[in-house]
Amino acid sequence: MRLHLRLFAGIVLLLAAGASAAGELVVVVSAHNASPALRPDQVAAIFLGQSARFPDGAEAHALDQPVGSALREQFYQRVSGKTEAMLKAYWSKMVFTGRGQPPRDAPDSIAVRKAVADNPALIGYIDRDALDASVRPVLLLH
């Protein structure tokens, strides 16, 4: 019986460790971008089209993950509290009233990282495992 309990406890710990590591998102800018660390509300303002500038005044353009991806859902839930359905309604209204266009999206974290690394005006979010020296993290989302 003790062996079963230890085995069960070990499996639970492994699953919990894997779930927490898989859920870490990093908001990144180019390594050549001098923008300081950002707060979630500042990141949300850029991604929701409410701001086109980094806090230091430099131009900012958001780059999204694909619609329906788990990273995208996690990101928007964490920085803005919006679900995918809420985002769709938000952008429909913004586009219809002429107040904005949603960010363009890239196919995955690697594509986001490469595009952001090449353009200091871009900001994106990636899985922490895709992070390298070509980009600089400005916000970690657990």
N, C-alpha and C positions, 0 to 999 in steps of 0.2 A: 504494500500500500504506500509506504514512504517513497519508494522508487517512482511510483506513478505521480505522486504529488510533486516530486522534484522535477520530473520530466515535464509535467504540465507547467510548472512555474518557469522553467527554462524556455519553453516555447512561448509563453506569454511575454517574457522579457525580450526575446528575439523579435517578435512581432512588433512590440512597442518601439524598439530601437529602429527597426526598419521604417515604420510609419513616420517617426519624427524626422529621420534623415531625408526621406523622400519628399517631405512637405516644405523644405526650405527653399524659398525663392529669394533671389537677389535682384534688386533694381540696379542697373548698371548704366554708366556713361563711358565714353571713350577715355582711354588713359590720357589723352591730350586735352580733356575737358577739365577746367579748373573749378568746376562747381563744387561747393561744399556738400557735406552729408545733407540729406533731405528728410523732412518729416513725411509721414504718410499722407497728410492733407495736401502738402505741396506736390507730391507725386500724383495724387488723385486729380488735382486741378489741371495738371498738364495732360493726363490721359483722358480727362473728360472735356477737354477743349476749353476750359475756363481760364487757362493761362498758356501763353506761347513763349514764355521766358523762364529761364532758371532764376533762382533768387539773386544771383549776381548780375542779372540783366541780359545775359547771353540768350540767343534764340534757342528754343527747345521744340523738338518734334518727337512725338511718341511713336514707338514701334511695338505693335501688339503681337501676341501669340495667336494662332488660328482660332476662329470661332468654334466653340464646342470642346476645346482642349481643357484638360484638367488644370493646367497651369494658369490659363486665362481665368477660369472660374475662381480658383484660389486667390489669384492676384486681386481681382476686383472685389471679392468678398472682404479681403483683408485691408485694402486701402480705402474703399468707399462704402462697403456694406451692401453693394449692389449685386444682385443675381444676374445671370445671363438674360433672363426675361426682362428684368428692369433696365439693363443696358440697351437692349433692343428697343424698348419703348423710349428711353432717353434719347438715343441717337436718331430715331425716327422723328421725334419732335424737333431736335436740333437741325436736322437736315431740312425738314419741311419748312421751318421758319427762317432758314438761311443763316442760322447762327453758328454753324459749324459742320465739320465732316469728321467721322470717326477716324482714328489712327489707321494707317495701313498696317497690314499684318505680314508676318514672315512665317515660313512653314514650321520652324522649331527653334529651340534654344540656341543651337549652333548658328543658324542663319541670323537670328537676332544679334548674337554676340559679334559675328563678323561685320554686319551692317553698322552696328553701334561703334565698333572699334575703328571703322573707316570714316566716321562722320561725327565730329564733336558736338553737333547740334542734336543728335539723336539720343533718346533715352529709351531703354527697354527693360524687360525683366526676363530672367532666365532661371533655370534650375541651378542650384548652387554647384552641382557637379560639373556644369559647363563653364564655370568661371575660370579665366586665365588672365595673364598679365596684359592682354591687349585692351581690357576694359577695367574700369574702376567701380567697385560697389559704392553706392550712395545710400542704400537702405537695405537692411536684411529683414525679411518677413518670415517669421516662424509659423 
